[in-house]
Amino acid sequence: MTPERFFRALSDQTRLRCLVLMQRAGELCVCELTEALDMVQPKISRHLASLREAGVVADRRDGLWVFYRLHDDLPGWAREILAVSAGSLHAQAPFAEDAARLQPMTTRPRNGCAA
């Protein structure tokens, strides 16, 4: 992955919000991201596909659900940038609101996610 491709992936607010949540929460299902970001599934899926194509995230399927996480092969410098960014942004809007919406979500995949 080139730095240009990595930073281009981060340049969109929706993609950055997804990455900050994944950095802090680990693997997340599309339904968790739609709930946390208060956006429709097609928009979230489009941004996740862009992140996957850039090599920033990886996905796995489990039944009806698709889970996303930071890519295992993400270079150390990119992981560090995401860790520092998530640590610095988590208390700011809209990142704090995203985390607050995710926390009480009762229909998380481990609880029978509403697909």
FIMI-406737 format. One record per atom (N, C-alpha, C): residue number from 0; y, x, z; atom name; residue in one letter. Coordinates in steps of 0.001 Angstrom, whole numbers, plus 524288, in hexadecimal, padded with zeros to 5 digits. Each point is the difference from the previous one (the first is absolute). Example, Ala and Ser with C-alpha at 12.3 -4.5 7.8 and 13.67 -1.06 7.14 Angstrom:
BEGIN
<atom num="0" py="7E9C6" px="83386" pz="81E78" atome="N" residu="a"/>
<atom num="0" py="804A6" px="7FC86" pz="80000" atome="CA" residu="a"/>
<atom num="0" py="804B0" px="80384" pz="80000" atome="C" residu="a"/>
<atom num="1" py="8041A" px="7FEA2" pz="7FD30" atome="N" residu="s"/>
<atom num="1" py="804A6" px="80334" pz="8003C" atome="CA" residu="s"/>
<atom num="1" py="80442" px="7FCFE" pz="802DA" atome="C" residu="s"/>
END
This chain:
BEGIN
<atom num="0" py="7FB64" px="80350" pz="80000" atome="N" residu="m"/>
<atom num="0" py="8049C" px="7FCB0" pz="80000" atome="CA" residu="m"/>
<atom num="0" py="804D3" px="80378" pz="80000" atome="C" residu="m"/>
<atom num="1" py="803B0" px="7FE87" pz="7FCC5" atome="N" residu="t"/>
<atom num="1" py="804E6" px="802EF" pz="7FFD7" atome="CA" residu="t"/>
<atom num="1" py="803D9" px="7FDB0" pz="803E1" atome="C" residu="t"/>
<atom num="2" py="80392" px="8032B" pz="801E2" atome="N" residu="p"/>
<atom num="2" py="8040B" px="7FDDF" pz="8037E" atome="CA" residu="p"/>
<atom num="2" py="8031F" px="7FBA6" pz="7FD6C" atome="C" residu="p"/>
<atom num="3" py="8010C" px="8008A" pz="7FAEE" atome="N" residu="e"/>
<atom num="3" py="802FE" px="7FBF8" pz="7FD40" atome="CA" residu="e"/>
<atom num="3" py="7FD2B" px="7FABB" pz="80020" atome="C" residu="e"/>
<atom num="4" py="7FAEF" px="80026" pz="7FF14" atome="N" residu="r"/>
<atom num="4" py="7FCED" px="7FB2C" pz="80005" atome="CA" residu="r"/>
<atom num="4" py="7FFD5" px="7FDA3" pz="80576" atome="C" residu="r"/>
<atom num="5" py="7FF70" px="80342" pz="803F0" atome="N" residu="f"/>
<atom num="5" py="7FFE2" px="7FE2E" pz="80562" atome="CA" residu="f"/>
<atom num="5" py="8052C" px="7FD65" pz="80179" atome="C" residu="f"/>
<atom num="6" py="80454" px="802A5" pz="7FEF2" atome="N" residu="f"/>
<atom num="6" py="80514" px="7FDD3" pz="80185" atome="CA" residu="f"/>
<atom num="6" py="80173" px="7FB41" pz="7FCBA" atome="C" residu="f"/>
<atom num="7" py="7FE42" px="7FFC4" pz="7FB2B" atome="N" residu="r"/>
<atom num="7" py="800DF" px="7FB5C" pz="7FCCF" atome="CA" residu="r"/>
<atom num="7" py="7FD1D" px="7FB59" pz="8026F" atome="C" residu="r"/>
<atom num="8" py="7FB4B" px="800F5" pz="80205" atome="N" residu="a"/>
<atom num="8" py="7FD05" px="7FBD8" pz="80285" atome="CA" residu="a"/>
<atom num="8" py="802D0" px="7FDFC" pz="804DB" atome="C" residu="a"/>
<atom num="9" py="80298" px="80374" pz="802D3" atome="N" residu="l"/>
<atom num="9" py="802CA" px="7FE7D" pz="804BD" atome="CA" residu="l"/>
<atom num="9" py="80559" px="7FD8C" pz="7FEF0" atome="C" residu="l"/>
<atom num="10" py="801D0" px="8004B" pz="7FB2B" atome="N" residu="s"/>
<atom num="10" py="8055D" px="7FE5C" pz="7FECB" atome="CA" residu="s"/>
<atom num="10" py="800CA" px="7FA1A" pz="80016" atome="C" residu="s"/>
<atom num="11" py="7FBD1" px="7FD04" pz="8002D" atome="N" residu="d"/>
<atom num="11" py="80074" px="7FA4D" pz="8003D" atome="CA" residu="d"/>
<atom num="11" py="7FF60" px="7FE32" pz="805A1" atome="C" residu="d"/>
<atom num="12" py="80355" px="7FC70" pz="801B7" atome="N" residu="q"/>
<atom num="12" py="7FFE5" px="7FE4A" pz="80570" atome="CA" residu="q"/>
<atom num="12" py="7FAD3" px="7FD66" pz="8017F" atome="C" residu="q"/>
<atom num="13" py="7FDD8" px="7FCD2" pz="7FC90" atome="N" residu="t"/>
<atom num="13" py="7FB0C" px="7FD67" pz="80143" atome="CA" residu="t"/>
<atom num="13" py="7FBA5" px="803FE" pz="800B0" atome="C" residu="t"/>
<atom num="14" py="7FFB4" px="803D1" pz="7FC87" atome="N" residu="r"/>
<atom num="14" py="7FBF6" px="80401" pz="80073" atome="CA" residu="r"/>
<atom num="14" py="800C9" px="8033E" pz="804ED" atome="C" residu="r"/>
<atom num="15" py="804D9" px="80150" pz="80132" atome="N" residu="l"/>
<atom num="15" py="80111" px="80302" pz="804C2" atome="CA" residu="l"/>
<atom num="15" py="7FE75" px="7FCE3" pz="804DB" atome="C" residu="l"/>
<atom num="16" py="8012E" px="7FAF7" pz="8000C" atome="N" residu="r"/>
<atom num="16" py="7FE87" px="7FCBD" pz="80477" atome="CA" residu="r"/>
<atom num="16" py="7FA0F" px="7FFCF" pz="800B2" atome="C" residu="r"/>
<atom num="17" py="7FD28" px="7FF8B" pz="7FBB3" atome="N" residu="c"/>
<atom num="17" py="7FA41" px="80016" pz="80040" atome="CA" residu="c"/>
<atom num="17" py="7FE12" px="80529" pz="80236" atome="C" residu="c"/>
<atom num="18" py="80238" px="80449" pz="7FE29" atome="N" residu="l"/>
<atom num="18" py="7FE4A" px="80527" pz="801C4" atome="CA" residu="l"/>
<atom num="18" py="80136" px="800EC" pz="805C4" atome="C" residu="l"/>
<atom num="19" py="8047D" px="7FE3B" pz="801C4" atome="N" residu="v"/>
<atom num="19" py="80154" px="8009D" pz="8058C" atome="CA" residu="v"/>
<atom num="19" py="7FC1F" px="7FCF9" pz="8035A" atome="C" residu="v"/>
<atom num="20" py="7FE9B" px="7FB48" pz="7FE56" atome="N" residu="l"/>
<atom num="20" py="7FC19" px="7FD00" pz="802F8" atome="CA" residu="l"/>
<atom num="20" py="7FAB0" px="802B6" pz="7FFEE" atome="C" residu="l"/>
<atom num="21" py="7FE5F" px="801E9" pz="7FB7C" atome="N" residu="m"/>
<atom num="21" py="7FAF3" px="802B5" pz="7FFAA" atome="CA" residu="m"/>
<atom num="21" py="80002" px="80503" pz="80339" atome="C" residu="m"/>
<atom num="22" py="80458" px="802C1" pz="80003" atome="N" residu="q"/>
<atom num="22" py="8005E" px="804CC" pz="8030A" atome="CA" residu="q"/>
<atom num="22" py="7FF33" px="7FED6" pz="805CB" atome="C" residu="q"/>
<atom num="23" py="80223" px="7FBBD" pz="801C8" atome="N" residu="r"/>
<atom num="23" py="7FFC0" px="7FEB5" pz="8058D" atome="CA" residu="r"/>
<atom num="23" py="7FB01" px="7FD03" pz="80178" atome="C" residu="r"/>
<atom num="24" py="7FE1F" px="7FC96" pz="7FC7E" atome="N" residu="a"/>
<atom num="24" py="7FB96" px="7FCA0" pz="80158" atome="CA" residu="a"/>
<atom num="24" py="7FAD0" px="801DA" pz="7FDAB" atome="C" residu="a"/>
<atom num="25" py="80032" px="80388" pz="7FC4A" atome="N" residu="g"/>
<atom num="25" py="7FB38" px="801A9" pz="7FD65" atome="CA" residu="g"/>
<atom num="25" py="7FEDA" px="7FC77" pz="7FB63" atome="C" residu="g"/>
<atom num="26" py="7FB23" px="7FEA1" pz="7FF61" atome="N" residu="e"/>
<atom num="26" py="7FE4E" px="7FCC3" pz="7FBA2" atome="CA" residu="e"/>
<atom num="26" py="801C3" px="7FA61" pz="800CC" atome="C" residu="e"/>
<atom num="27" py="80234" px="7FDAD" pz="7FBDF" atome="N" residu="l"/>
<atom num="27" py="801D8" px="7FA9B" pz="80046" atome="CA" residu="l"/>
<atom num="27" py="7FE23" px="7FCFB" pz="7FB42" atome="C" residu="l"/>
<atom num="28" py="7FEC5" px="7FB19" pz="800DF" atome="N" residu="c"/>
<atom num="28" py="7FE6B" px="7FC6A" pz="7FBDE" atome="CA" residu="c"/>
<atom num="28" py="804E8" px="7FDE9" pz="7FD3F" atome="C" residu="c"/>
<atom num="29" py="7FF58" px="7FE71" pz="7FB26" atome="N" residu="v"/>
<atom num="29" py="80460" px="7FDBC" pz="7FD1D" atome="CA" residu="v"/>
<atom num="29" py="80246" px="7FB62" pz="802FA" atome="C" residu="v"/>
<atom num="30" py="7FCAE" px="7FCC8" pz="8025B" atome="N" residu="c"/>
<atom num="30" py="801FE" px="7FB6A" pz="802D9" atome="CA" residu="c"/>
<atom num="30" py="80353" px="801A4" pz="804B1" atome="C" residu="c"/>
<atom num="31" py="7FEAC" px="8045D" pz="8027B" atome="N" residu="e"/>
<atom num="31" py="8032B" px="801EF" pz="80454" atome="CA" residu="e"/>
<atom num="31" py="80559" px="801C7" pz="7FE0F" atome="C" residu="e"/>
<atom num="32" py="80008" px="80291" pz="7FB89" atome="N" residu="l"/>
<atom num="32" py="804F8" px="801DB" pz="7FDD6" atome="CA" residu="l"/>
<atom num="32" py="80367" px="7FB7A" pz="7FE2E" atome="C" residu="l"/>
<atom num="33" py="7FDA9" px="7FBF6" pz="7FDB0" atome="N" residu="t"/>
<atom num="33" py="8032A" px="7FB80" pz="7FE5A" atome="CA" residu="t"/>
<atom num="33" py="8026A" px="7FD43" pz="804B3" atome="C" residu="t"/>
<atom num="34" py="7FD08" px="7FF9C" pz="80436" atome="N" residu="e"/>
<atom num="34" py="80202" px="7FD99" pz="804CF" atome="CA" residu="e"/>
<atom num="34" py="80450" px="80355" pz="80263" atome="C" residu="e"/>
<atom num="35" py="7FF0B" px="8050A" pz="80073" atome="N" residu="a"/>
<atom num="35" py="803C5" px="80379" pz="8028E" atome="CA" residu="a"/>
<atom num="35" py="80516" px="80066" pz="7FCFB" atome="C" residu="a"/>
<atom num="36" py="7FFAF" px="8004B" pz="7FAD1" atome="N" residu="l"/>
<atom num="36" py="804B1" px="8009A" pz="7FCD1" atome="CA" residu="l"/>
<atom num="36" py="80264" px="7FACA" pz="7FE70" atome="C" residu="l"/>
<atom num="37" py="7FD3A" px="7FBB0" pz="80134" atome="N" residu="d"/>
<atom num="37" py="801D5" px="7FABD" pz="7FEAF" atome="CA" residu="d"/>
<atom num="37" py="80121" px="7FF91" pz="7FA29" atome="C" residu="d"/>
<atom num="38" py="7FC19" px="801BC" pz="7FCEF" atome="N" residu="m"/>
<atom num="38" py="80065" px="7FFE0" pz="7FA48" atome="CA" residu="m"/>
<atom num="38" py="7FB02" px="7FDA5" pz="7FDC9" atome="C" residu="m"/>
<atom num="39" py="8004B" px="7FE4B" pz="7FB2A" atome="N" residu="v"/>
<atom num="39" py="7FB72" px="7FDAB" pz="7FD79" atome="CA" residu="v"/>
<atom num="39" py="7FC1B" px="80438" pz="7FE63" atome="C" residu="v"/>
<atom num="40" py="7FB17" px="7FE7C" pz="7FFC8" atome="N" residu="q"/>
<atom num="40" py="7FBC1" px="803A5" pz="7FEDB" atome="CA" residu="q"/>
<atom num="40" py="8009E" px="802CD" pz="7FABC" atome="C" residu="q"/>
<atom num="41" py="8017E" px="7FD4D" pz="7FBB2" atome="N" residu="p"/>
<atom num="41" py="8006F" px="802DE" pz="7FB0E" atome="CA" residu="p"/>
<atom num="41" py="803F6" px="8047E" pz="80033" atome="C" residu="p"/>
<atom num="42" py="80451" px="7FF2E" pz="802C0" atome="N" residu="k"/>
<atom num="42" py="803EC" px="8042B" pz="80069" atome="CA" residu="k"/>
<atom num="42" py="7FDD8" px="804A2" pz="80314" atome="C" residu="k"/>
<atom num="43" py="7FD78" px="7FEEA" pz="80469" atome="N" residu="i"/>
<atom num="43" py="7FDBE" px="80432" pz="80329" atome="CA" residu="i"/>
<atom num="43" py="7FBD3" px="802DF" pz="7FCDD" atome="C" residu="i"/>
<atom num="44" py="7FC9E" px="7FD12" pz="7FD5D" atome="N" residu="s"/>
<atom num="44" py="7FBC9" px="8026E" pz="7FCFD" atome="CA" residu="s"/>
<atom num="44" py="8021B" px="8036D" pz="7FB9D" atome="C" residu="s"/>
<atom num="45" py="80422" px="7FE57" pz="7FD89" atome="N" residu="r"/>
<atom num="45" py="80268" px="80321" pz="7FBCC" atome="CA" residu="r"/>
<atom num="45" py="801F1" px="80538" pz="8022C" atome="C" residu="r"/>
<atom num="46" py="8028A" px="7FFEA" pz="80486" atome="N" residu="h"/>
<atom num="46" py="801F9" px="804D3" pz="8025B" atome="CA" residu="h"/>
<atom num="46" py="7FB8F" px="80376" pz="801F5" atome="C" residu="h"/>
<atom num="47" py="7FBE5" px="7FD96" pz="8021E" atome="N" residu="l"/>
<atom num="47" py="7FB86" px="8030E" pz="801C0" atome="CA" residu="l"/>
<atom num="47" py="7FD40" px="80297" pz="7FB5F" atome="C" residu="l"/>
<atom num="48" py="7FFB9" px="7FD4F" pz="7FB9A" atome="N" residu="a"/>
<atom num="48" py="7FDAD" px="80254" pz="7FB4E" atome="CA" residu="a"/>
<atom num="48" py="8032D" px="804BF" pz="7FE3F" atome="C" residu="a"/>
<atom num="49" py="80516" px="7FF9C" pz="80061" atome="N" residu="s"/>
<atom num="49" py="80360" px="80464" pz="7FE9B" atome="CA" residu="s"/>
<atom num="49" py="7FF0A" px="804A6" pz="803A7" atome="C" residu="s"/>
<atom num="50" py="7FF7A" px="7FEF3" pz="80501" atome="N" residu="l"/>
<atom num="50" py="7FEEA" px="8042B" pz="803CD" atome="CA" residu="l"/>
<atom num="50" py="7FA9A" px="80261" pz="7FF1C" atome="C" residu="l"/>
<atom num="51" py="7FC44" px="7FCBD" pz="7FE94" atome="N" residu="r"/>
<atom num="51" py="7FAB9" px="801EE" pz="7FEE8" atome="CA" residu="r"/>
<atom num="51" py="7FFFD" px="8036E" pz="7FB1C" atome="C" residu="r"/>
<atom num="52" py="802A9" px="7FE4E" pz="7FBEE" atome="N" residu="e"/>
<atom num="52" py="8004F" px="80305" pz="7FB25" atome="CA" residu="e"/>
<atom num="52" py="802B8" px="80536" pz="800D8" atome="C" residu="e"/>
<atom num="53" py="803B2" px="80028" pz="803A7" atome="N" residu="a"/>
<atom num="53" py="802D1" px="804DB" pz="80132" atome="CA" residu="a"/>
<atom num="53" py="7FCBE" px="8039C" pz="80377" atome="C" residu="a"/>
<atom num="54" py="7FBA4" px="7FE0E" pz="80210" atome="N" residu="g"/>
<atom num="54" py="7FCAE" px="8032B" pz="8035D" atome="CA" residu="g"/>
<atom num="54" py="801BE" px="80030" pz="805A8" atome="C" residu="g"/>
<atom num="55" py="8036E" px="7FC72" pz="8017D" atome="N" residu="v"/>
<atom num="55" py="80206" px="7FFEF" pz="80559" atome="CA" residu="v"/>
<atom num="55" py="7FC61" px="7FCED" pz="8039D" atome="C" residu="v"/>
<atom num="56" py="7FDB0" px="7FBCF" pz="7FE09" atome="N" residu="v"/>
<atom num="56" py="7FC65" px="7FCE8" pz="80329" atome="CA" residu="v"/>
<atom num="56" py="7FAC4" px="7FF7D" pz="7FD37" atome="C" residu="v"/>
<atom num="57" py="7FC13" px="7FEB5" pz="80309" atome="N" residu="a"/>
<atom num="57" py="7FACC" px="7FED4" pz="7FDF9" atome="CA" residu="a"/>
<atom num="57" py="7FE8B" px="7FA95" pz="801EE" atome="C" residu="a"/>
<atom num="58" py="7FC80" px="7FD73" pz="7FD32" atome="N" residu="d"/>
<atom num="58" py="7FE5D" px="7FAC9" pz="80197" atome="CA" residu="d"/>
<atom num="58" py="7FA1C" px="7FFC2" pz="8007B" atome="C" residu="d"/>
<atom num="59" py="7FE44" px="7FBFE" pz="802BC" atome="N" residu="r"/>
<atom num="59" py="7FA6E" px="7FECF" pz="80042" atome="CA" residu="r"/>
<atom num="59" py="7FF75" px="7FA1A" pz="80071" atome="C" residu="r"/>
<atom num="60" py="7FBEC" px="7FE0C" pz="7FDAA" atome="N" residu="r"/>
<atom num="60" py="7FEEB" px="7FA64" pz="80029" atome="CA" residu="r"/>
<atom num="60" py="7FBEC" px="7FEDF" pz="80428" atome="C" residu="r"/>
<atom num="61" py="800BE" px="7FB9A" pz="80291" atome="N" residu="d"/>
<atom num="61" py="7FC37" px="7FE24" pz="803D5" atome="CA" residu="d"/>
<atom num="61" py="7FFD9" px="7FA16" pz="7FF73" atome="C" residu="d"/>
<atom num="62" py="7FC48" px="7FE14" pz="7FD00" atome="N" residu="g"/>
<atom num="62" py="7FFC3" px="7FA6A" pz="7FEFA" atome="CA" residu="g"/>
<atom num="62" py="804BA" px="7FE3F" pz="7FCEF" atome="C" residu="g"/>
<atom num="63" py="802D6" px="7FC43" pz="80227" atome="N" residu="l"/>
<atom num="63" py="804A8" px="7FDE7" pz="7FD6D" atome="CA" residu="l"/>
<atom num="63" py="804D0" px="80368" pz="800BD" atome="C" residu="l"/>
<atom num="64" py="7FFC2" px="803B1" pz="8038C" atome="N" residu="w"/>
<atom num="64" py="8049A" px="802E4" pz="8018C" atome="CA" residu="w"/>
<atom num="64" py="80048" px="80560" pz="7FD79" atome="C" residu="w"/>
<atom num="65" py="804D0" px="801B3" pz="7FF20" atome="N" residu="v"/>
<atom num="65" py="800FF" px="8054B" pz="7FE1C" atome="CA" residu="v"/>
<atom num="65" py="80359" px="802AB" pz="80421" atome="C" residu="v"/>
<atom num="66" py="7FE1F" px="8046E" pz="801D9" atome="N" residu="f"/>
<atom num="66" py="802AA" px="802F5" pz="8040E" atome="CA" residu="f"/>
<atom num="66" py="80275" px="804D9" pz="7FDA9" atome="C" residu="f"/>
<atom num="67" py="804A1" px="80158" pz="801D7" atome="N" residu="y"/>
<atom num="67" py="802CF" px="8049A" pz="7FE2C" atome="CA" residu="y"/>
<atom num="67" py="80111" px="803AE" pz="8048A" atome="C" residu="y"/>
<atom num="68" py="7FFE6" px="80509" pz="7FEBF" atome="N" residu="r"/>
<atom num="68" py="80126" px="80418" pz="803DA" atome="CA" residu="r"/>
<atom num="68" py="8026C" px="8048D" pz="7FD10" atome="C" residu="r"/>
<atom num="69" py="80262" px="8038F" pz="802E5" atome="N" residu="l"/>
<atom num="69" py="80200" px="804BC" pz="7FD88" atome="CA" residu="l"/>
<atom num="69" py="7FB68" px="802D8" pz="7FD85" atome="C" residu="l"/>
<atom num="70" py="800CB" px="80210" pz="7FB63" atome="N" residu="h"/>
<atom num="70" py="7FBD0" px="8029E" pz="7FD21" atome="CA" residu="h"/>
<atom num="70" py="7FE22" px="804CE" pz="802FC" atome="C" residu="h"/>
<atom num="71" py="7FADE" px="800B0" pz="8003C" atome="N" residu="d"/>
<atom num="71" py="7FDB4" px="80473" pz="802C9" atome="CA" residu="d"/>
<atom num="71" py="801CD" px="80537" pz="7FDC0" atome="C" residu="d"/>
<atom num="72" py="8011B" px="8002A" pz="7FAEE" atome="N" residu="d"/>
<atom num="72" py="80193" px="804D6" pz="7FD67" atome="CA" residu="d"/>
<atom num="72" py="805EA" px="800CF" pz="7FFD1" atome="C" residu="d"/>
<atom num="73" py="802DB" px="7FCE4" pz="802EF" atome="N" residu="l"/>
<atom num="73" py="805B1" px="80091" pz="80028" atome="CA" residu="l"/>
<atom num="73" py="8014D" px="80562" pz="80230" atome="C" residu="l"/>
<atom num="74" py="8033D" px="802FF" pz="7FD45" atome="N" residu="p"/>
<atom num="74" py="8014B" px="80545" pz="801EF" atome="CA" residu="p"/>
<atom num="74" py="80284" px="7FFD5" pz="8056E" atome="C" residu="p"/>
<atom num="75" py="7FF4F" px="80437" pz="802DB" atome="N" residu="g"/>
<atom num="75" py="80222" px="80054" pz="80545" atome="CA" residu="g"/>
<atom num="75" py="805D7" px="7FF1E" pz="80031" atome="C" residu="g"/>
<atom num="76" py="802E0" px="80220" pz="7FC3E" atome="N" residu="w"/>
<atom num="76" py="805B1" px="7FF58" pz="80001" atome="CA" residu="w"/>
<atom num="76" py="8016F" px="7FA39" pz="7FF64" atome="C" residu="w"/>
<atom num="77" py="7FCF2" px="7FD1A" pz="7FCDA" atome="N" residu="a"/>
<atom num="77" py="80115" px="7FA73" pz="7FF37" atome="CA" residu="a"/>
<atom num="77" py="7FEAB" px="7FCE8" pz="804F6" atome="C" residu="a"/>
<atom num="78" py="7FBA6" px="80150" pz="80284" atome="N" residu="r"/>
<atom num="78" py="7FE92" px="7FD74" pz="804F2" atome="CA" residu="r"/>
<atom num="78" py="80429" px="800E7" pz="80425" atome="C" residu="r"/>
<atom num="79" py="801FE" px="804C9" pz="80025" atome="N" residu="e"/>
<atom num="79" py="8040A" px="80141" pz="803E0" atome="CA" residu="e"/>
<atom num="79" py="804F5" px="7FCE0" pz="7FEFF" atome="C" residu="e"/>
<atom num="80" py="80182" px="7FF81" pz="7FB13" atome="N" residu="i"/>
<atom num="80" py="804A5" px="7FCF0" pz="7FEA4" atome="CA" residu="i"/>
<atom num="80" py="7FF4C" px="7FA52" pz="801A7" atome="C" residu="i"/>
<atom num="81" py="7FB62" px="7FDCF" pz="7FF02" atome="N" residu="l"/>
<atom num="81" py="7FF03" px="7FA95" pz="80191" atome="CA" residu="l"/>
<atom num="81" py="7FFF6" px="7FF64" pz="805E9" atome="C" residu="l"/>
<atom num="82" py="7FDB2" px="803C0" pz="802BD" atome="N" residu="a"/>
<atom num="82" py="7FFD2" px="7FFB4" pz="805B9" atome="CA" residu="a"/>
<atom num="82" py="80579" px="80048" pz="80258" atome="C" residu="a"/>
<atom num="83" py="80326" px="80396" pz="7FE28" atome="N" residu="v"/>
<atom num="83" py="80557" px="80088" pz="801FB" atome="CA" residu="v"/>
<atom num="83" py="80336" px="7FB2A" pz="7FE96" atome="C" residu="v"/>
<atom num="84" py="7FF64" px="7FE2A" pz="7FB37" atome="N" residu="s"/>
<atom num="84" py="802E8" px="7FB5B" pz="7FE4C" atome="CA" residu="s"/>
<atom num="84" py="7FE8A" px="7FB3D" pz="8033B" atome="C" residu="s"/>
<atom num="85" py="7FAE8" px="7FF15" pz="800B0" atome="N" residu="a"/>
<atom num="85" py="7FE4B" px="7FB79" pz="80310" atome="CA" residu="a"/>
<atom num="85" py="801E3" px="8006E" pz="805A1" atome="C" residu="a"/>
<atom num="86" py="7FFCD" px="804AB" pz="8022E" atome="N" residu="g"/>
<atom num="86" py="801D4" px="800C5" pz="80559" atome="CA" residu="g"/>
<atom num="86" py="805CF" px="7FF13" pz="8009B" atome="C" residu="g"/>
<atom num="87" py="802ED" px="80143" pz="7FBF4" atome="N" residu="s"/>
<atom num="87" py="805AD" px="7FF58" pz="80035" atome="CA" residu="s"/>
<atom num="87" py="801C0" px="7FA7C" pz="7FEA2" atome="C" residu="s"/>
<atom num="88" py="7FCF5" px="7FD48" pz="7FCC3" atome="N" residu="l"/>
<atom num="88" py="801AD" px="7FAEC" pz="7FE03" atome="CA" residu="l"/>
<atom num="88" py="7FDCA" px="7FB5C" pz="80302" atome="C" residu="l"/>
<atom num="89" py="7FC02" px="800D0" pz="8032E" atome="N" residu="h"/>
<atom num="89" py="7FD2C" px="7FB97" pz="8024D" atome="CA" residu="h"/>
<atom num="89" py="80361" px="7FC5A" pz="8033E" atome="C" residu="h"/>
<atom num="90" py="80447" px="801DE" pz="80227" atome="N" residu="a"/>
<atom num="90" py="80352" px="7FCAD" pz="80344" atome="CA" residu="a"/>
<atom num="90" py="8047B" px="7FD86" pz="7FCEF" atome="C" residu="a"/>
<atom num="91" py="80070" px="8015D" pz="7FAF6" atome="N" residu="q"/>
<atom num="91" py="80446" px="7FDFE" pz="7FCCD" atome="CA" residu="q"/>
<atom num="91" py="7FE33" px="7FB51" pz="7FCC6" atome="C" residu="q"/>
<atom num="92" py="803BE" px="7FCAB" pz="7FE8B" atome="N" residu="a"/>
<atom num="92" py="7FEDB" px="7FBAC" pz="7FC79" atome="CA" residu="a"/>
<atom num="92" py="7FF35" px="80249" pz="7FA8A" atome="C" residu="a"/>
<atom num="93" py="7FC86" px="7FDF0" pz="7FCFD" atome="N" residu="p"/>
<atom num="93" py="7FC60" px="7FBB4" pz="800E9" atome="CA" residu="p"/>
<atom num="93" py="7FABE" px="801BD" pz="8024D" atome="C" residu="p"/>
<atom num="94" py="7FF6C" px="8050A" pz="80104" atome="N" residu="f"/>
<atom num="94" py="7FAF5" px="80225" pz="801BD" atome="CA" residu="f"/>
<atom num="94" py="7FE4C" px="7FDD1" pz="80553" atome="C" residu="f"/>
<atom num="95" py="803AC" px="7FF4F" pz="8038A" atome="N" residu="a"/>
<atom num="95" py="7FEBC" px="7FDCE" pz="80521" atome="CA" residu="a"/>
<atom num="95" py="7FE2D" px="7FA59" pz="7FF82" atome="C" residu="a"/>
<atom num="96" py="80292" px="7FD15" pz="7FC93" atome="N" residu="e"/>
<atom num="96" py="7FE71" px="7FA8F" pz="7FF28" atome="CA" residu="e"/>
<atom num="96" py="7FA94" px="7FFAC" pz="7FD8D" atome="C" residu="e"/>
<atom num="97" py="7FED6" px="8039B" pz="7FC65" atome="N" residu="d"/>
<atom num="97" py="7FACE" px="80019" pz="7FD90" atome="CA" residu="d"/>
<atom num="97" py="7FBC8" px="800B9" pz="8042E" atome="C" residu="d"/>
<atom num="98" py="800CC" px="803C9" pz="80358" atome="N" residu="a"/>
<atom num="98" py="7FC2B" px="80118" pz="80429" atome="CA" residu="a"/>
<atom num="98" py="7FF94" px="7FB60" pz="803BC" atome="C" residu="a"/>
<atom num="99" py="8046A" px="7FD81" pz="80120" atome="N" residu="a"/>
<atom num="99" py="7FFF5" px="7FB87" pz="80391" atome="CA" residu="a"/>
<atom num="99" py="7FCFE" px="7FB6A" pz="7FDA9" atome="C" residu="a"/>
<atom num="100" py="80063" px="7FF28" pz="7FADD" atome="N" residu="r"/>
<atom num="100" py="7FD16" px="7FBC2" pz="7FD7F" atome="CA" residu="r"/>
<atom num="100" py="7FA2A" px="80147" pz="7FFB0" atome="C" residu="r"/>
<atom num="101" py="7FEB1" px="804F8" pz="7FF6E" atome="N" residu="l"/>
<atom num="101" py="7FA85" px="8018B" pz="7FF9F" atome="CA" residu="l"/>
<atom num="101" py="7FD3C" px="7FF87" pz="80548" atome="C" residu="l"/>
<atom num="102" py="80296" px="8016D" pz="80418" atome="N" residu="q"/>
<atom num="102" py="7FD98" px="8003C" pz="80536" atome="CA" residu="q"/>
<atom num="102" py="7FD51" px="7FAF6" pz="801B1" atome="C" residu="q"/>
<atom num="103" py="802A7" px="7FB87" pz="7FFC6" atome="N" residu="p"/>
<atom num="103" py="7FD74" px="7FB3C" pz="801FF" atome="CA" residu="p"/>
<atom num="103" py="7FC9D" px="7FD29" pz="7FBFC" atome="C" residu="p"/>
<atom num="104" py="7FF44" px="80246" pz="7FB6C" atome="N" residu="m"/>
<atom num="104" py="7FD17" px="7FD63" pz="7FBDA" atome="CA" residu="m"/>
<atom num="104" py="7FA77" px="7FEB4" pz="801D0" atome="C" residu="m"/>
<atom num="105" py="7FED5" px="7FB01" pz="80052" atome="N" residu="t"/>
<atom num="105" py="7FAEB" px="7FE4D" pz="801F6" atome="CA" residu="t"/>
<atom num="105" py="7FBD6" px="7FFC3" pz="7FBB9" atome="C" residu="t"/>
<atom num="106" py="80197" px="7FFFB" pz="7FB12" atome="N" residu="t"/>
<atom num="106" py="7FC50" px="7FFB6" pz="7FBB3" atome="CA" residu="t"/>
<atom num="106" py="7FF25" px="80547" pz="7FD82" atome="C" residu="t"/>
<atom num="107" py="7FF9A" px="80418" pz="8033A" atome="N" residu="r"/>
<atom num="107" py="7FEFE" px="8053C" pz="7FDF9" atome="CA" residu="r"/>
<atom num="107" py="7FA53" px="80055" pz="7FE4C" atome="C" residu="r"/>
<atom num="108" py="7FEA8" px="8036F" pz="7FC61" atome="N" residu="p"/>
<atom num="108" py="7FAAE" px="8003D" pz="7FDE8" atome="CA" residu="p"/>
<atom num="108" py="7FBB5" px="8002F" pz="8041E" atome="C" residu="p"/>
<atom num="109" py="800EE" px="802A8" pz="8044B" atome="N" residu="r"/>
<atom num="109" py="7FC00" px="80045" pz="80412" atome="CA" residu="r"/>
<atom num="109" py="7FF47" px="7FAAA" pz="80295" atome="C" residu="r"/>
<atom num="110" py="803D0" px="7FC6D" pz="7FF23" atome="N" residu="n"/>
<atom num="110" py="7FFBD" px="7FAC4" pz="80251" atome="CA" residu="n"/>
<atom num="110" py="7FF16" px="7FBC4" pz="7FBE1" atome="C" residu="n"/>
<atom num="111" py="7FE7A" px="8017A" pz="7FB47" atome="N" residu="g"/>
<atom num="111" py="7FF2D" px="7FC2C" pz="7FBDC" atome="CA" residu="g"/>
<atom num="111" py="804DF" px="7FEFF" pz="7FCE4" atome="C" residu="g"/>
<atom num="112" py="80227" px="80405" pz="7FDC9" atome="N" residu="c"/>
<atom num="112" py="804D2" px="7FFD4" pz="7FCE2" atome="CA" residu="c"/>
<atom num="112" py="7FFFB" px="7FB60" pz="7FC36" atome="C" residu="c"/>
<atom num="113" py="80449" px="7FD3D" pz="7FFC7" atome="N" residu="a"/>
<atom num="113" py="8008F" px="7FBB2" pz="7FC50" atome="CA" residu="a"/>
<atom num="113" py="80174" px="8024C" pz="7FABD" atome="C" residu="a"/>
<atom num="114" py="7FC50" px="80069" pz="7FC87" atome="N" residu="a"/>
<atom num="114" py="800D4" px="8029C" pz="7FAEF" atome="CA" residu="a"/>
<atom num="114" py="8036E" px="7FCEC" pz="7FC66" atome="C" residu="a"/>
END
